[in-house]
Amino acid sequence: MSRQGSYAARYRLTAISSIGTLGLATTCLYVTGVSGLDRNALGVELHAPIWKRYMQYKNRLFSFLTLNLNKFKKYIRNKSAPQGVLISAKKDFSLEVPFQYVGPKRCSSALRIAAVVHIFYTELCDELWLALKNIDAPCDLYITTNTADKANILKRYFSKWPNGIVNITVFNNRGRDIWPKLSIAQKIRDKYDLFLFLHSKKSPQADSLGMEWKEHLINSLIGSPEIFHSILDAFETFPNLGLIFPQHPKWLRKWMKWSKMYKRASEFANRIDITLTKRSLLDFPAGSMYWARSRALDSLLKLDISEYDFEEEKGQFNDTFAHVIERMICYIAEANGYFWMKTVADGPVRRASRGVEISTPNDLKSFRHNHVISLTK
């Protein structure tokens, strides 16, 4: 080969190598949040042929790639991890509450009710008190918190609860609201037919949407006496109804996945004879507020679980044992022979979701027949 031909071949090889490197850099930068290849980041003047500057800038290029490689690997891991299959929003129907045929005053139900409420943020007592007052039927109140000082505040605040006994218990700050509520439910499961699980929710990760979400959760469960009696009517109508929880805001749906929890959830599921697959449907009471028939949670409440199964509180965003249990609730209810439904009160979530108006008891039965989804069948 002539010297001229040798130079040409070397020139082409260098150009191909450089273009390939640039492609990898572009991919890495794209998925790690850097928009484009800017000269400040790489020290490369893109208007000049990069192959002429390859030797000069390759060290800077590879140094930059090395810094971003861990982010790139994390992105690939997350994309390939089991996420679960969320029910399509087009098929995800919910009961509009209150039901049109349910009035504000009804005869007392035979169902024994307990509200189990974890209050970490005592400044939210006012809104929880106002919501709980919509339960105009006998209902015992079990409150949990994490310090003795908070317990004293709560005793003063809830001492005038008119509908039943008030019990306040202090727990260590483990398992967020999940462990305290679970622990109380384990101890009292034989005394009650229905549990209402609430907590003083704050979600920094939701920013400005957090307040709207919290109001939606509470309103869709006990936003008025009519809503309370609508939900009570559903439980009385269907003896095998196990759970009622609020419909999900549209923006929340992208977060409803297993993330890194799949392996741990699968191992936990095996303890209660539930089989998960990577492509199993996934749905759960996001926000951890819901109504539950005590028997629907039987296999969970009988498990030997303690506070030390839960991580110490370190401000975790996700991927804890508490998050695993939250995601398993619907599976547990179905494994115990019960089905679940969602509710949606008036507001932004109703306007953006597939709510069904319930005007007559037959509408409720029709909803059960046409719109209830199972994760396991």
C-alpha positions in Angstrom: 0.0 0.0 0.0 1.3 3.5 -0.8 2.1 6.0 1.9 -0.8 8.1 0.6 -3.2 5.1 0.8 -1.9 4.3 4.3 -2.6 7.8 5.5 -6.1 7.7 3.9 -6.9 4.4 5.7 -5.6 5.7 9.0 -7.7 8.9 8.5 -10.9 6.8 7.8 -10.2 4.6 10.9 -9.7 7.5 13.2 -12.9 9.2 11.8 -15.0 6.0 12.3 -13.6 5.5 15.9 -14.3 9.1 16.8 -17.8 9.1 15.4 -18.5 5.9 17.3 -17.2 7.5 20.5 -19.2 10.6 19.9 -22.4 8.4 19.5 -21.8 6.7 22.8 -21.2 10.1 24.4 -24.4 11.5 22.9 -26.4 8.5 24.2 -24.9 8.7 27.7 -25.5 12.4 27.8 -29.1 12.1 26.6 -30.1 9.6 29.3 -28.2 11.3 32.1 -30.0 14.6 31.5 -27.3 16.6 29.6 -28.9 18.2 26.5 -26.5 17.8 23.7 -22.7 17.9 23.6 -21.6 21.3 24.7 -18.1 22.5 24.4 -17.8 23.5 28.0 -18.6 19.9 29.1 -16.3 18.2 26.6 -13.9 20.8 25.5 -14.7 19.9 21.8 -15.4 22.5 19.2 -18.2 20.8 17.3 -18.0 23.1 14.2 -14.5 21.7 13.5 -14.1 18.2 12.1 -13.7 16.1 15.3 -11.5 13.5 13.6 -8.8 16.2 13.2 -8.9 16.9 16.9 -9.4 13.3 18.1 -6.0 12.9 19.8 -6.3 16.3 21.4 -9.7 15.8 22.9 -10.2 12.1 23.4 -8.9 12.2 27.0 -11.4 14.9 27.9 -14.2 13.0 26.2 -13.5 9.7 28.0 -13.1 11.5 31.3 -16.5 13.0 30.9 -18.0 9.6 29.9 -16.5 8.0 33.0 -18.2 10.6 35.3 -21.6 9.8 33.7 -21.2 6.1 33.3 -22.8 5.3 36.7 -25.8 7.3 35.8 -26.0 5.5 32.4 -25.8 2.1 34.1 -28.5 3.1 36.6 -30.8 4.2 33.7 -30.3 0.8 31.9 -30.9 -1.1 35.1 -34.1 0.7 35.8 -35.4 0.2 32.3 -34.8 -3.5 32.4 -36.1 -4.1 36.0 -39.5 -5.8 36.6 -42.0 -2.9 36.8 -45.3 -4.7 36.9 -48.1 -4.0 34.4 -50.3 -1.2 35.5 -54.0 -1.3 34.5 -54.6 0.9 31.5 -56.2 4.2 32.5 -58.9 3.5 29.8 -60.0 0.4 31.6 -59.5 1.7 35.2 -63.0 2.6 36.3 -64.0 4.0 39.7 -67.2 4.6 41.7 -68.2 8.2 41.8 -69.0 9.1 45.4 -71.3 9.9 47.0 -73.8 7.5 45.4 -76.9 9.4 44.2 -79.3 7.3 46.2 -77.5 7.6 49.5 -78.6 10.4 51.8 -76.8 12.1 54.7 -78.8 10.1 57.4 -79.1 6.4 57.4 -79.9 3.8 60.0 -76.9 2.4 61.9 -74.9 -0.4 60.3 -74.3 -3.7 61.9 -70.6 -3.5 60.8 -68.2 -2.8 63.5 -65.8 0.0 62.5 -62.4 1.2 63.6 -60.4 4.1 62.2 -56.6 3.5 62.5 -54.8 6.8 62.0 -51.1 7.4 62.1 -50.3 11.1 62.9 -46.7 12.0 62.5 -47.5 15.7 61.7 -49.6 17.0 64.5 -50.1 20.3 62.7 -52.5 18.3 60.4 -54.8 17.3 63.3 -57.5 19.9 62.3 -58.1 18.5 58.8 -58.1 14.9 60.1 -60.6 15.8 62.8 -62.9 17.5 60.3 -62.7 14.5 58.0 -63.3 11.9 60.7 -66.4 13.8 61.9 -68.0 12.7 58.7 -68.2 9.2 60.2 -71.6 9.6 61.8 -71.8 6.0 63.1 -70.2 4.1 66.0 -66.5 4.0 65.3 -63.5 3.5 67.6 -60.5 5.6 67.0 -56.9 4.2 67.2 -54.2 6.8 66.8 -50.5 6.2 66.5 -47.6 8.6 66.6 -43.8 8.5 67.3 -43.2 10.6 70.4 -44.7 11.0 73.9 -44.9 14.8 73.4 -47.0 14.2 70.2 -49.1 11.7 72.1 -50.0 14.3 74.7 -51.0 16.8 72.0 -53.2 14.1 70.4 -54.9 13.1 73.7 -55.9 16.7 74.2 -57.1 17.1 70.6 -59.1 13.9 70.2 -60.4 13.4 73.8 -63.9 14.6 72.7 -64.3 12.1 69.9 -68.0 11.3 70.1 -68.4 8.0 68.3 -66.4 5.6 70.4 -63.3 4.9 72.4 -59.9 6.7 71.7 -56.7 4.8 72.0 -53.3 6.4 71.4 -50.1 4.4 71.1 -46.5 5.6 70.6 -44.2 3.7 68.1 -40.6 4.0 67.2 -40.1 5.9 63.9 -39.8 2.8 61.7 -42.0 1.7 58.8 -43.6 5.1 58.3 -47.3 4.9 58.8 -47.5 1.3 57.5 -46.0 -0.5 60.5 -48.0 1.3 63.3 -51.3 0.8 61.4 -50.4 -2.8 60.7 -49.4 -3.5 64.3 -52.7 -2.0 65.7 -54.8 -4.0 63.2 -53.0 -7.2 64.1 -54.1 -6.7 67.7 -57.7 -5.8 67.2 -58.6 -7.6 64.0 -61.2 -9.9 65.7 -63.1 -6.9 67.2 -64.0 -5.1 64.0 -65.4 -5.8 60.6 -64.0 -2.7 58.8 -60.9 -0.7 59.2 -60.3 2.8 57.8 -56.6 3.5 57.4 -55.5 7.1 57.3 -52.4 9.1 58.1 -51.1 12.7 58.3 -49.7 12.7 54.7 -47.0 15.0 53.4 -45.3 14.1 50.2 -42.3 16.3 49.4 -41.7 14.3 46.2 -45.1 15.5 44.9 -44.3 19.2 45.4 -47.3 21.4 44.6 -49.4 18.3 43.7 -49.0 16.9 47.2 -51.8 18.9 48.8 -54.2 18.2 46.0 -53.5 14.5 46.2 -53.9 14.3 50.0 -57.3 16.1 49.7 -58.4 13.7 47.0 -57.4 10.7 49.1 -59.4 11.9 52.2 -62.4 13.2 50.2 -62.7 9.9 48.3 -62.9 8.0 51.6 -64.7 10.2 54.1 -65.2 13.5 52.4 -68.8 13.8 53.6 -71.3 11.8 55.6 -72.9 10.8 52.2 -69.5 9.5 51.0 -69.1 7.5 54.2 -72.5 6.0 53.9 -71.9 5.2 50.2 -68.9 3.2 51.1 -70.6 1.5 53.9 -73.5 0.6 51.6 -71.0 -1.0 49.1 -69.5 -3.1 51.9 -73.0 -4.1 53.1 -74.1 -4.9 49.5 -71.1 -7.2 48.7 -69.9 -9.4 51.6 -66.8 -10.3 49.6 -65.8 -6.7 49.0 -62.4 -6.5 50.7 -61.0 -3.1 49.9 -62.0 0.4 48.7 -59.4 2.9 47.9 -59.1 6.2 45.9 -58.5 6.4 42.2 -55.0 7.5 41.2 -54.2 10.9 39.8 -52.9 10.7 36.3 -49.5 12.1 37.2 -49.0 9.4 39.9 -49.3 6.4 37.5 -45.7 6.5 36.3 -44.5 5.9 39.9 -46.7 2.9 40.4 -44.2 0.1 39.8 -42.0 -2.4 41.6 -38.8 -0.5 41.0 -36.1 -2.4 43.0 -38.7 -4.0 45.2 -39.8 -6.9 43.0 -37.4 -9.6 44.4 -38.3 -8.6 48.0 -42.0 -8.5 47.2 -41.8 -11.9 45.5 -40.1 -13.4 48.6 -42.7 -11.8 50.9 -45.6 -13.0 48.6 -44.3 -16.6 49.0 -44.8 -16.3 52.7 -48.5 -16.0 52.2 -48.8 -18.4 49.3 -49.0 -15.7 46.5 -47.1 -16.1 43.3 -45.8 -13.0 41.6 -44.4 -12.8 38.1 -42.5 -10.0 36.4 -45.5 -9.3 34.2 -48.2 -9.5 36.9 -50.8 -6.7 36.9 -50.0 -4.2 39.6 -52.4 -1.9 41.5 -52.5 -0.8 45.1 -53.8 1.9 47.5 -51.1 4.5 46.6 -50.8 6.9 49.5 -51.7 4.1 52.0 -55.2 5.3 52.8 -58.1 3.0 52.3 -61.1 1.0 53.7 -60.5 -2.7 54.4 -62.6 -5.5 55.6 -60.6 -7.1 58.4 -61.0 -10.6 57.0 -59.6 -9.5 53.6 -56.2 -8.8 55.3 -56.3 -12.0 57.4 -53.2 -13.6 56.0 -51.2 -10.4 56.4 -52.4 -9.7 60.0 -51.6 -13.3 61.1 -47.9 -13.0 59.9 -45.1 -12.8 62.3 -44.0 -9.2 61.5 -42.3 -6.8 63.8 -41.0 -3.3 63.7 -37.5 -4.7 63.0 -38.6 -6.0 59.7 -38.8 -2.3 58.7 -35.9 0.0 57.9 -34.9 2.9 60.1 -36.4 6.1 58.9 -33.8 7.9 56.7 -36.2 9.8 54.4 -36.3 7.0 51.8 -38.2 7.9 48.7 -39.0 4.3 47.8 -37.8 0.6 47.9 -38.5 -0.1 51.6 -40.4 -3.0 53.2 -43.2 -0.5 53.9 -43.5 0.2 50.2 -43.5 -3.6 49.5 -46.5 -4.1 51.9 -48.3 -1.1 50.4 -48.0 -2.7 46.9 -49.1 -6.2 48.1 -52.5 -5.1 49.7 -54.7 -6.0 46.6 -52.9 -9.3 46.1 -53.5 -10.2 49.8 -57.2 -9.3 49.6 -57.7 -11.4 46.4 -55.7 -14.3 47.9 -58.2 -14.3 50.8 -61.2 -14.4 48.5 -62.1 -10.7 48.3 -62.3 -8.2 45.5 -61.6 -4.5 45.5 -62.9 -1.2 44.0 -61.9 2.4 43.7 -63.7 5.6 44.5 -63.4 9.1 43.2 -64.9 12.2 44.8 -65.6 15.4 42.9 -62.4 17.2 41.8 -59.5 17.2 39.3 -59.0 13.4 39.5 -62.6 12.6 38.7 -62.5 14.9 35.7 -59.4 13.1 34.4 -60.5 9.5 35.1 -63.2 7.0 34.2 -65.7 7.6 37.0 -69.1 5.9 37.0 -72.1 7.6 38.5 -74.1 5.3 40.9 -77.7 6.4 40.8 -79.4 3.2 42.1 -78.4 0.0 43.9 -78.6 -1.8 40.5 -75.9 0.6 39.2 -73.6 -0.6 42.0 -74.2 -4.2 41.1 -73.7 -3.5 37.5 -70.3 -1.8 38.3 -69.3 -4.9 40.2 -70.2 -7.1 37.2 -68.6 -4.9 34.4 -65.7 -3.0 35.8 -64.0 -4.9 38.7 -60.5 -6.1 37.8 -58.5 -8.9 39.3 -54.7 -8.9 39.5 -54.6 -12.7 39.9 -57.1 -14.1 37.4 
